[in-house]
Amino acid sequence: MAKVFLKSVQIVGSEPRFGVVVSVVRCWLTGMSQTATHQPTPGSPGAVLAMVRDARTAEQSAAVRVLVGGVEWASMHEPVEDSEAAAWWTSGEMVPLAGRGAPLIAEWAVPEFAAAVGVSTDAGKHILGDALELAYRLPETWKGVQALSIPVWVGRRVADHTKSLSVEAAAFVDGQVAAVAGRIGPVQLERLITEARARFMPETLPVDEYDCPDRRHVSVDADRVSFDGTVFTSRPTRCPTGSRPKSTSGT
C-alpha cells in the first residue's frame, strides 16, 4: 500500500500561494494513481508479453479475415455454363474443394485469390476449400473460429478431415468439436472422424480382419518339403473381398 508523507507547509502572504500547495499535492496524488494501475514499463518483461499477446491476436484476426474473404470471393465467382469449377483430380475423378452442400467456385478465380494472399494456386485452393467447408458445413466450428475461441489452424484441420463426409456425419463432427471449443488433438480427431463414418457412413469403412468371423488357422503343406527338411506353411491375413459380416448389434 502506497503511503503519502505530507510535510507541514506554512502559508505566508496572499491566497494564491495556497493554490501552489494544492497543485503540488494534486501532482503527488496523480503519480500515485498512475503507479497503482501497474502499467508495464517499456522494455520490461510484462511489456514484451503484452506485445506478443497483441500480435498473436492480430495474427489470428487477420487469418479469420482471409477465410471470410475466401467465402465472399467464392460467392462472387460461382461457375457458369462455360466455366469449370475448381476441384482436385484424384484417380481421374473430380473432387470438389469442399464437401457436399458447399458452393463451387470457378477454376479461373482461384489464381487471382491465391496471388492476393501471396500463396501458390494449390495453397489458395486449400484456403478456399477450408473456408467453404467451415462456413457451409461446420457452422458451429465456424462461429468459434470467427470469435477467436477456436484457433484458425484447428478449424482448418477439422475442415480438411470432414470434406469427404456426408452432411450428417460432418454435422456430428461439428457439434463435437464446438462442444470442446476446438480442444481436440490429431489422434482424437481421427477417432471422431472414424466414429462419424461408423454412425452415418458404415459402408465407407475399410474391411478389417478383426471384423471377420474367426477363420484363423495355419495350413501345412506336407507335400512340399525343402532340402533341409522344412515344410511350407500359410495363414490368412484378412477377410476375402466383400465378406464384411452383417452387424448383429441390437439383438
Secondary structure, 3 states (H helix, E strand, C coil): CCCCCCCCCCCCCCCHHHHHHHHHHHHHHHHHHHHHCCCCCCCCHHHHHHHHHHHHHHHHHHHHHHHHHHHHHHHHCCCCCCCCECEEEECCEEEECCCCCCCCCECCHHHHHHHHHCCCHHHHHHHHHHHHHHHHHCHHHHHHHHCCCCCHHHHHHHHHHHCCCCHHHHHHHHHHHHHCCCCCCHHHHHHHHHHHHHHHCHHHCCCCHHHCCCCCCCEEEEEEECCCCCEEEECCCCCCCCCCCCCCCCC
